[in-house]
Amino acid sequence: MSAVLRLWSEPRTDSHEVKHQVKYAATATEPAHVVAHAERELPPGGVPAYLAARKDGIRSFVLWADPYRQRRIATVVTKSASDCVATYQVLGEQGEVVGALTREKALSGNGLRTRWTVAQTGAPEAVGFKGRIFWWYVWWLLFPVQAAIAVGSILSGSGDVARGPRRIIWRTRGKDAVLEFRSNDDEVQVHAEWVDWRLAAALLLLMRSFESWLGSPWDDKKA
């Protein structure tokens, strides 16, 4: 059975506490427990500066050991970002490099699908593509219907629209499945024992921050 990481938002009575939690379960059937508290790390310009940089693919997150920010477990920083490719570095508690995560947008030279690369220090690189080709063809064939439903939803305030395929399985060159993003549950499953959970958690945070207009990115709040 695979370990599971999930991102949760908990209402807080104390506004100074970190709102978002990363929960971990050793298997998909076991109860999850909190392993970190996730928060975006704001630049000198505060929230407006973060949201402006976010449009260019820039992200910065912190994983805290507690909701009061007493100990930093890991930090996610943007190493480079362009219109098509962005690379993020995951640093440990002492500033050591845990690994890197790279996102290449669809139709940017790597094919029809968004490509995510996970490179853990001292471990084989794993690559995953967003959605299966077959389901993307099906989704695009049904897009005119979905567009009509979307317009109706906006006008009536009800209804639902099918989102594009989102499942991703990361595999090494040996084709071993290392990680998996499950779109229905918005969770990352860890299939390989050697994967550092901090890197998997950073991947989940990044995935959830790149939600489409139909989703709810956790780091796009204006306050």
C-alpha angles and dihedrals in degrees: 000000000000129000115246131214122195134180117224134181114215125193110241129207088201109062090203093066122096108258104203123072132194110214126198132201123184089221136012091255100047123090114264125237131198114264100166145006113231126212136163113246109229123219122229091278092060125217096342091054092047093050091047092051090044090067088064092053096262116145135174123183138170129209110208126195091221137020091252095062096242096140130026113218099180142348130213115207133174111250095182137345135188137158092281110019133040128178124198128194123214115211127194130227093281095042094263117147110256093178147292135265122204127194120196115188121235116268091019096117099288097083139270096314136063110259125213121193123196116199114180117190109262094004136096117275117252126204129198134181125211110250130341118284092236094056092046089057090049092048093051091048089056094041096102089056092046091049090054091049090049092054090048091049091053093049096044100031091232141081133067136253126213111244123222119267109287108170114120130187117192115212134182122228087269087061093244112152107239106166137007133197111210109205097196093058099027090231139129118229118206111214099172122067093215095062112112107235090219090061091047090049091050089051091052091050092050093046091051091048092057096058116148123244087276092059136066113243108209095218102050099084118131093220 
